[in-house]
Amino acid sequence: MQKLTNKEEEIMHILWKLKKAFVKEVMAEITEDQPHYNTLSTIVRNLEEKGYVSHHAFGNSHQYFPIVTIEDYRKKFMTNAIDNYFNSSYKNMVSFFAKEEKITAKELREILEMIENPKEAK
């Protein structure tokens, strides 16, 4: 899976949300820093070249849809982030969020419960 630019990732989130869309429908979802139509079309085609989306042709128009799930992308993204920023240690990652006060003791206890009782957590 090739790395996405920030703009490509933003477009993927829109396609995951819409499930399938023409470029003009993707454009309608962008609220800030809306790119030119041709620029957006190029970004979507790049996503197709990278293997993230495919399309159905309707005459000269293409309706795009994701072929990589958000879950698969999240798993790859998080694995890379943990490898690159936390020395491949989930403990280091959780410690970072605890030190930054982004996770509470109650949430940590809930995570421990999920680890200790994986069947009940699903």
Sine and cosine of phi, psi and omega as CSV:
sin_phi,cos_phi,sin_psi,cos_psi,sin_omega,cos_omega
0.00,0.00,0.87,-0.49,0.02,-1.00
-0.96,0.29,0.51,-0.86,0.03,-1.00
-0.93,0.38,0.60,-0.80,0.03,-1.00
-0.99,-0.17,0.53,-0.85,0.16,-0.99
-0.96,0.27,0.22,-0.97,0.03,-1.00
-0.85,0.52,-0.68,0.74,-0.02,-1.00
-0.92,0.39,-0.66,0.75,0.04,-1.00
-0.88,0.47,-0.65,0.76,0.02,-1.00
-0.90,0.44,-0.66,0.75,0.05,-1.00
-0.86,0.51,-0.68,0.73,0.00,-1.00
-0.92,0.38,-0.63,0.78,0.04,-1.00
-0.88,0.47,-0.65,0.76,0.03,-1.00
-0.88,0.48,-0.61,0.79,0.05,-1.00
-0.91,0.41,-0.71,0.71,0.00,-1.00
-0.92,0.40,-0.60,0.80,0.07,-1.00
-0.89,0.46,-0.63,0.77,0.00,-1.00
-0.93,0.38,-0.74,0.68,-0.07,-1.00
-0.98,0.17,-0.39,0.92,-0.03,-1.00
0.97,0.24,-0.63,0.78,0.12,-0.99
-0.37,-0.93,0.60,-0.80,-0.08,-1.00
-0.27,-0.96,0.50,-0.87,0.19,-0.98
-0.99,0.13,0.32,-0.95,-0.03,-1.00
-0.83,0.56,-0.65,0.76,-0.02,-1.00
-0.89,0.45,-0.52,0.85,0.04,-1.00
-0.96,0.30,-0.59,0.81,0.09,-1.00
-0.90,0.44,-0.70,0.71,0.00,-1.00
-0.83,0.56,-0.65,0.76,-0.03,-1.00
-0.90,0.43,-0.40,0.92,-0.02,-1.00
-1.00,0.09,-0.27,0.96,-0.05,-1.00
-1.00,0.07,0.89,-0.45,-0.09,-1.00
-0.99,-0.12,-0.48,0.88,-0.02,-1.00
-0.85,-0.52,0.58,-0.81,0.05,-1.00
0.77,0.64,0.78,0.62,-0.03,-1.00
-0.91,0.41,0.84,-0.54,0.00,-1.00
-0.97,0.26,0.23,-0.97,0.12,-0.99
-0.90,0.43,0.50,-0.87,-0.02,-1.00
-0.79,0.61,-0.73,0.68,-0.04,-1.00
-0.90,0.44,-0.59,0.81,0.04,-1.00
-0.90,0.43,-0.71,0.70,0.02,-1.00
-0.89,0.46,-0.67,0.74,0.03,-1.00
-0.86,0.51,-0.66,0.75,0.03,-1.00
-0.90,0.43,-0.67,0.74,0.02,-1.00
-0.87,0.50,-0.70,0.71,-0.01,-1.00
-0.91,0.42,-0.66,0.76,0.05,-1.00
-0.90,0.43,-0.60,0.80,0.07,-1.00
-0.89,0.46,-0.64,0.77,0.06,-1.00
-0.88,0.48,-0.59,0.81,0.04,-1.00
-0.93,0.38,-0.68,0.73,0.03,-1.00
-0.89,0.46,-0.56,0.83,0.01,-1.00
-0.98,0.19,-0.13,0.99,0.05,-1.00
1.00,0.03,0.33,0.95,0.00,-1.00
-1.00,-0.07,-0.48,0.87,-0.02,-1.00
-0.72,-0.70,0.29,-0.96,0.14,-0.99
-0.71,-0.71,-0.04,-1.00,-0.02,-1.00
-0.54,-0.84,0.35,-0.94,0.21,-0.98
-0.93,-0.37,0.73,-0.68,0.01,-1.00
-1.00,0.01,0.70,-0.71,0.11,-0.99
-0.79,-0.61,1.00,0.02,-0.11,-0.99
0.91,0.42,-0.83,-0.56,0.02,-1.00
-1.00,0.03,-0.09,1.00,-0.01,-1.00
-0.99,-0.12,0.48,-0.88,0.06,-1.00
-0.84,-0.54,0.74,-0.67,0.11,-0.99
-0.98,-0.22,0.87,-0.49,-0.09,-1.00
-0.99,-0.10,0.49,-0.87,0.04,-1.00
-0.53,-0.85,0.55,-0.83,-0.01,-1.00
-0.94,0.33,0.63,-0.78,0.12,-0.99
-0.91,-0.41,-0.09,1.00,0.15,-0.99
-0.95,-0.32,0.79,-0.61,-0.01,-1.00
-0.97,0.24,0.40,-0.91,0.06,-1.00
-0.89,0.46,-0.54,0.84,0.01,-1.00
-0.91,0.42,-0.69,0.73,0.03,-1.00
-0.91,0.42,-0.65,0.76,0.01,-1.00
-0.91,0.41,-0.69,0.72,0.01,-1.00
-0.86,0.52,-0.71,0.71,-0.01,-1.00
-0.87,0.49,-0.73,0.69,0.00,-1.00
-0.91,0.42,-0.71,0.71,-0.01,-1.00
-0.88,0.48,-0.73,0.68,-0.04,-1.00
-0.93,0.38,-0.65,0.76,0.04,-1.00
-0.87,0.50,-0.71,0.70,0.02,-1.00
-0.90,0.44,-0.68,0.74,0.00,-1.00
-0.89,0.45,-0.69,0.73,-0.01,-1.00
-0.92,0.40,-0.66,0.75,0.04,-1.00
-0.89,0.45,-0.72,0.69,-0.12,-0.99
-0.98,0.19,-0.55,0.84,-0.12,-0.99
-0.93,-0.36,-0.29,0.96,-0.07,-1.00
-0.80,-0.60,0.39,0.92,0.08,-1.00
0.83,0.56,0.62,0.79,0.01,-1.00
0.87,0.50,0.42,0.91,-0.05,-1.00
-0.89,-0.45,0.88,-0.47,0.07,-1.00
-0.93,0.37,-0.53,0.85,0.06,-1.00
-0.88,0.48,-0.70,0.71,0.03,-1.00
-0.88,0.48,-0.61,0.79,0.01,-1.00
-0.91,0.42,-0.75,0.66,-0.01,-1.00
-0.90,0.43,-0.64,0.77,0.04,-1.00
-0.87,0.49,-0.65,0.76,0.04,-1.00
-0.84,0.54,-0.75,0.66,-0.02,-1.00
-0.92,0.38,-0.55,0.84,0.06,-1.00
-0.92,0.40,-0.71,0.70,0.01,-1.00
-0.90,0.43,-0.57,0.82,0.01,-1.00
-0.99,0.15,-0.01,1.00,-0.02,-1.00
0.85,0.52,0.65,0.76,0.04,-1.00
-0.98,-0.18,-0.11,0.99,0.02,-1.00
-0.67,-0.74,0.65,-0.76,-0.05,-1.00
-0.99,-0.11,0.27,-0.96,0.06,-1.00
-0.87,0.49,-0.61,0.79,0.02,-1.00
-0.88,0.47,-0.68,0.73,0.02,-1.00
-0.91,0.41,-0.62,0.79,0.05,-1.00
-0.89,0.45,-0.64,0.77,0.06,-1.00
-0.89,0.45,-0.62,0.78,0.04,-1.00
-0.90,0.43,-0.63,0.77,0.04,-1.00
-0.90,0.43,-0.69,0.73,0.05,-1.00
-0.86,0.51,-0.66,0.75,0.03,-1.00
-0.87,0.49,-0.67,0.74,0.03,-1.00
-0.89,0.45,-0.62,0.78,-0.01,-1.00
-0.94,0.34,-0.69,0.72,-0.06,-1.00
-0.97,0.26,-0.46,0.89,-0.02,-1.00
-0.76,-0.66,0.93,0.38,-0.11,-0.99
-0.87,0.49,-0.54,0.84,-0.03,-1.00
-0.94,0.34,-0.55,0.83,0.00,-1.00
-0.97,0.23,-0.41,0.91,-0.07,-1.00
-0.98,0.21,-0.29,0.96,-0.07,-1.00
-0.99,0.17,0.00,0.00,0.00,0.00
